[in-house]
Amino acid sequence: MYLKHAFLLLALTIHLATSDFVCTTTGNFGCNLKCSLYKRGSGSCQNIDERKKCVCLEEEVEEKIDEASEETTTIISIVEDEEESFWKEVDVYDEYFKEKENEDKESYSKKDEDNKYLSWILKKLIFFPAERKGFFGFLQDIEKPSTFGLNNAVNFRIPCENGSLGAWFISPLGENQKALSELDSNDTLALYLHGSSATRGYSHRVEMYRKLTGMGYYVLTFDYRGYADSTDVNISEGTVVNDTLTVLKFIGSNLSEDEKPLFLVWGHSLGTAIGTNSLLQWQNSNLELRVHGIVLESPFNNMEDEIHRFALGRFMTGWLGQNHTAILMSVDAEFRSSDYLPQLHAPTLILHADNDRLVPSYLGERLYKSAIDGGKNNTRFVLFPADMKLGHKYIYSAPGLAAFIKDLEQEARDFRQNQTIIIS
């Protein structure tokens, strides 16, 4: 029985992994199993773009057909965005797991050994620090932001518990660029908290930095431990929140004591949940550096509802024989933004796309409702129509985005002024 479970767990893990991860960890055996399960024929690991990639037989055949017909489509294993490809595989098996949900759960083992492996897989679905690189990714160096097209950025390191965090400080374009310590009350600083996968150099994040610096803001972004060039760690909600608190302390200690900039915190996807948890702790323990405005891009209300959005997640947690809350508690990944956001004082802007498949907009709406129901009336929810095709990570290109951000900026300035009056 345990051998059967172990094999199924291995197959499931291989299914959900990117092709280079499969080859790195399980070689041709894993690649062949992945292709067989995906009904793409046999598979083998091949050197593509200086990386080991799992290529299925039917993909090779399709490639030859495409080349022969001189079509412009490019092999999916090289060019297609890896995060989208990852979730497409999840969707392919969604129907399979929906069927499994209806099976008698007593037929599955509820032993601790099974729980350990399934909890591990669930955690890997939440934290996915694998590097995402496009076709020319080999030209990029995370310690050289100029290789990402950011000539106005400086790479540096922030000391943290048992190591350090890789970070970028990005200035608005122009001649009068300032260091972090030189920012004053006329400047705006945005701390960017990225989501569950890849690095601070992921393409859509770079585009958002450009959007913000183009509006005259300074941006500080970093990678949590376990991501990119930051110190390795067993990632959990606790570690990413501690890292965010470390960065907040770093910012506070490096800003002028007399004049501080307008301070915004921008979170995307999982970064929104990291942000709400971190900011509540910060708000309750620190008075020297106040957060004046918050932007939550593509957020969810809690990880329990986000996991439940996928039949895969429902099947896995059902197999464990525990409720979602207990499972997420066991891996330290509850991310209950709906508990934290209503308690945050700063004005908040929630942005969501109606065609977001990864974090459905109704989860963002639930988060908004929790804020309003909790008495946080300085919260605004903006839903971009599905026909804009912004999805989970292209809100940076939304028409009118700058106007929404400027509105929040004004609210943040008013909030700062009111806080100054209260303190004085």
N, C-alpha and C positions, 0 to 999 in steps of 0.2 A: 504493500500500500504506500509506504513512504517513498519507495523508489519511483512509483508512478507519479506521485505528487512532485517529487524533485525534478523528474524529467519534464513534467508539464510546466513547472516554474521556470526551468531553463529555457524551454521553448518560448514561453511568454516574454521573458526578459529579452531574448534574442529578437523577438518580433518587434519590441518597442525600441530597441536600440538603433542608433544610426549605423550605417553600413561600415564606417571606419572603426566604430567601437566594437562591433561584432568581430571583425578580423583581428583587432588588437587583442581581444580577450579570449576568443574561442577558435580562431583560425578558420580553415576551410570547413571543418566540421560544423561550426556554428553557422557559417555562411550557407552551406548546403541545406542545413535544417531550416534556416530562415526562408530561403527560396522555395523549399518544398512546402512549408506551411503557408506561404503566400501564393502557392500554386503558380510559380514562375520557373519551373523546371529545376535543374540542378544549379549549384552555384559554386563560385570559387573566388578567392581573394586575389585582387590584381592591383598592381601599382598604377594609380591614377593621380595625377597632379601631386606627385611626391608623397602620396598617402596610400595606405592599404584600403581598398574599397571592396565591398562585397558586390559582385556583379552576377546576376542571374542569367541563365542560358537564354531565356526568352528576351531579356533586355539586349543581349548581344545580337540576337537575330533582328530585333527591331532597329537597332543601331545601323546594321548593315542595310536594312531596307530603306531607312531614312537617308543614308548616304547615297544609295543608288538612285533614289528619286530626287536627290538634291533639295530636300525640304530644309527649311530653316530651323526646325525643331532640334534641340540639343538633348543629349542623353540626360535623362532625369537624375541619374546618380551623381552627375557632376554639377549641373547648373541650378537645378531647382532648389529653392530655399529649403534648408534642412529642417527648420522648425515646422514649416508647412507640411513637408514630407512626413515628418514624424507624426503629426496629428492626423494626416490622411491615413496612415497605417492604423491608427487607433479607430478612426471612423470605419475602415474596412471591416474591422472585427467587432464593431459595435453591435451589429445584429446577432453575431455569434454569441456574445456575452448576454444579450437580452434573452436568448433562448435558455442559456445556462441559469439565468436568474430564476426561471420558472421550475427548474429541476428541484428535486428534494434535497435541501441543504444538508440533511442528515447523512447523505451518502458521502459527504466530504469529511475528512479528518479535522478535528478541532484541537489537535495536539499542539503543545507549545512549540515544537520544532516547525510545524507548518506556519504558525503565527510569526515566528522569527523571519522566515523567508518572505512571506507575504508582506509583512511590515517593511522589510527592506525594499521590496519592489515599489510599494506605495510611496516610500520616501524618495526613491529615485525618480518617480513621476513628478514629485513636487519640486525637487531641487535638481536641475539639469544643467550643470556647469560646463558641459562639453562645448568646445570652441566652435563657433559658427563662422566659416569662412567661405566666401564666394570663389569664383574661378581664379581670381587674382589675389586670393587671400595670402599666398606665400610671400607677397610683397609687403605685408603689413606686420608691424612690430608694436605690440601693445605698449611698450615703453617709449615709443616714438609716435606721438599723436599726429605728427605731420604726415606719416604714412597712411593715415586715415583721412587726409585732406584737411586737417585742423592745424593750420600754421599759427594760429593764435592761442595754442594750448601748451601748457607746461606739464610734464610728467613729474611726479614726486611720490614720496612714500609717507604714510602716516603710521607712527608706531602704535601697536595694539597689543592685546594680550597674547603672549607667546609668539610674537612676530610683527608683521607690518602689513598694511593695505596699499595696493597700487592705486594711484589716483591721478586725475587730471584737473588742472585749474584752467578754465577757458575764458578768455577775455573777449569783449566785443571787438569787432574789427575797427581799426583806427590807430592813430598815432599816440593817443593819450591813454595807454593801457596801464592799469595799476596792479600792484601786488595785492594779495589778500589783506595784508596788514595796513594797506593804504586806503582801503574802501571807507567811504564816509556816508553820511545820511542821505546824500544825493544819489547814491548808487543802489543798485538792486542785485542781490546775490541769490541764486537759486541752487539748492542742493538737490541733485538728481539721484533717485534710488531706482535702480533697474530691476527687472523682473527675474524669473526663475532660471533662464538659460543664458549661455554665452557670457559676454564680457561687456565692459563699458565701451568697447569699440564696435559693438554690433551696429550694423548700418542704419537701422531706423532710429537708434538712439543718437547716433552722430547727426542725423537729420534734425532731430529735436533740439540738440545743442545749437545747431546752426540757426534754428528758428528763434531760440531764446537770445542768443548773442546778437542776432540781427535786430532784435528789439532793444538792444542796449544793455542786456543783463550779463552779469558774470555768472558762470556755471562751475560748480564743483561736483565732480562725479567720481565714484570709486567702485572697486570690486570687493565684495564680501570675502572673508576668508573661505577658502575652498574654490574660489573662482579666479581665473586668469593668473596674474602674477602675484596675487596676495598669498599669504601663508596658508598652507593646507590645514584643513580641520574637518572633523566629522560634522557636516552642516546640519543645522536645526534652526527652529525659530529663535531659540535662545542665542545662538552664535550670530545670526544676521542682525538681530536687534542690538546685541552688545556692540557689534561693529558700527552700527549706525550711531549709537550713543557715543562711541569713541570719536567718530568723525564730528559730531556736534560739539563735543568738548574741544576738539582740535580747532574747529572754526572759532569757537568762543574765545579760546586762549590766544588766537592770532589776530583777532580784530582789535581795533583801537578801543581803549577804555572810554574815551570821550564821545566819539561818534561812531555809530554802527550803521551798516547799510540796511535797507529794507530787506528782510530775510524771508524767502519763500522756500517751501519744500515741495518738490515734484516727485511723485511716485508713479510708476507704471506697472500694471498687472500685480505680480506678487510684491513688487516694491510699494504698492499702496498699502498692503497689509503690514509689511515691515514698518512702513512709515507711521501708521496710526498707533501701533503698539509702542514704537520708540518715542514718538512725540508725546504720548500721554505720560510716559515715565519721565521724559525730559521736562515737560510742563510742571509736573508735580514736585520736581526736585531742583529746578534751576530758574533763577530770576535774572541772571546777567545777560543771557542771550535768548531773546524771545522770538518765537516764530510768528510772523505777521500774516502769512497766507499759505494755504495748502492747495495743491492741485492733485487730484486722484484720477489718473488716466486708465481707463479699462479696469476698474476695480471689481472685486467681489465682496460679499458681505461676510463670509466665513469659508474656511477650506472645506468644511463638511458639505455645504451646498455645492461648492465648485467640484469636488470629487464626485458627488452624486449626479452631476450633469452628464457624466460618461457612464454608459452601461458597463464598461470595463471596471470603473471604480466601484460601482454597485455590486458587481459580481465578486470582486476581490474581497470587499469588506463583508459581504454576505458569507463567503466561504470561511472567513475568519471566525464567524459565529459571534461577533461582537458588534456593538453599535459604532457608528462612524466616530462619535466623540471619543470613545475609549481608545480606538485605534490611533486617531490623530494625537491624542494625549500621549500615547505610548511612544510615538516617534517625535514628540515635541514639534508639532506642526499644525496647531489649531487655527492660528491666524484669524482671530475673531474680531475683525474690523468693526462689525456692528456693535460690539461692546465698547470699543475705544473711541470711535469717531464722535458719538454724542457728547463726550466729555471734553473734547478739544475746544479751546476758546477761539482760535483763529478762524477767519472766514475761509470757506472751503468751496472749491469748484470741482465738480465731478464731470468728467468727460467720458462718453461712451459712444460706440458705433453700433447701430441697430443690427448690423450684419456680422458682429463679432461672434465667431464660432467657438473660440477657445474659452472666453469668459463671456457668456451671454449677457446681453444688456439688462435682462430682468434681475440679474444678481446685483448690478450696479444700482438699479432702481430700489431693490430691497435695502441696500446700504443707505441710500438717500432717505428712504422712509424711516429707517432706524434713527437717523440723525434728527429728522423733523419730529418724530414721535418722542425723542429724548429731549426736545426743547432747543436743539441747535438750529435756530432759524436763519443763521447766516451761512446757509449751505445752498448752493445752486447746482442743479442737474441739467446738463446739456446732452441731448441725444441726437447724434448725427444720423440722418436717414440712410437706409440700407443702399439706396441707389448711388450714394457717394462712393461706395465700395472701399471704405476705410479699414474695415476689418479690425484686427486686434492691435495693429502696430503702425498704422499709417495716418493716425489722427494729426500728425505734424503737418500734413498736406491739406487739412480741412479748410474750406473757404470760411473766412470770418474768424478763424482761431485767434488771431492776434487781438481782435476786438474783445473776445471773451477774456483773454489773459489780461488785457489792459483794464477791463472792468474789475477783475480780481485785484489787480495792482492798486487801484484806487481804494477799494474796500480795505486792503491791507494797510494803506497809508492812514486811512481814517482810524482803523483799529489801533495802529501804533500811536497815533495822536491821543486817542482816548486812554490807552494804557499809560502814556506819559503823564496825563492829567491825573489819573487815579493814583499813580505812584507819588507824584509831587504833592 
